[in-house]
């Protein structure tokens, strides 16, 4: 209460109840004191419980957050290792495919070269056979020389 209210002159009710105020106050404190004290104790116990509950939940959430951070860190590190292995495998696959392309091109070039060589040998053989056939025909016709 403000001091101005206490220092104000009492009104009619104040003057009438002034002498009774002290004994009534003591009687109310005596009658309601234990109830009020229990309420104060219950309120303070509730506040302590609430504070402990908040502290427990806060610690629990911190542990869960640390746990998930650890898991995500390990998972992230593992994913980086997997990505690195995939990159190495990808590079090896590209080298292998290039090597296969070169080999296939070599086989086609060799086959084309062999085909051209076979055609040339076949042409020469045909010409030689024609020449032989002509000689045989000339030999088989006696007297035309």
FENZI-V303733 format. One record per backbone hydrogen bond with DSSP energy under -1.0 kcal/mol. CO is the residue of the C=O (numbers start at 1). NH is the residue of the N-H. If there is no record, write none. Layout:
# FENZI-V303733
[[CO & NH] [CO & NH]]
This chain:
# FENZI-V303733
[[2 & 6] [3 & 7] [11 & 15] [12 & 16] [13 & 17] [14 & 18] [17 & 21] [20 & 24] [21 & 25] [22 & 26] [23 & 27] [24 & 28] [25 & 29] [26 & 30] [27 & 31] [28 & 32] [29 & 33] [32 & 36] [33 & 37] [34 & 38] [35 & 39] [36 & 40] [37 & 41] [38 & 42] [39 & 43] [40 & 44] [41 & 45] [42 & 46] [43 & 47] [44 & 48] [45 & 49] [46 & 50] [47 & 51] [48 & 52] [49 & 53] [50 & 54] [51 & 55] [52 & 56] [53 & 57] [54 & 58] [55 & 59] [56 & 60] [57 & 61] [58 & 62] [59 & 63] [60 & 64] [61 & 65] [62 & 66] [63 & 67] [64 & 68] [65 & 69] [66 & 70] [67 & 71] [68 & 72] [69 & 73] [70 & 74] [71 & 75] [72 & 76] [73 & 77] [74 & 78] [75 & 79] [76 & 80] [77 & 81] [78 & 82] [79 & 83] [80 & 84] [81 & 85] [82 & 86] [83 & 87] [84 & 88] [85 & 89] [86 & 90] [87 & 91] [88 & 92] [89 & 93] [90 & 94] [91 & 95] [92 & 96] [93 & 97] [94 & 98] [95 & 99] [96 & 100] [97 & 101] [98 & 102] [99 & 103] [100 & 104] [101 & 105] [102 & 106] [103 & 107] [104 & 108] [105 & 109] [106 & 110] [107 & 111] [108 & 112] [109 & 113] [110 & 114] [111 & 115] [112 & 116] [113 & 117] [114 & 118] [115 & 119] [116 & 120] [117 & 121] [118 & 122] [119 & 123] [120 & 124] [121 & 125] [122 & 126] [123 & 127] [124 & 128] [125 & 129] [126 & 130] [127 & 131] [128 & 132] [129 & 133] [130 & 134] [131 & 135] [132 & 136] [133 & 137] [134 & 138] [135 & 139] [136 & 140] [141 & 144]]
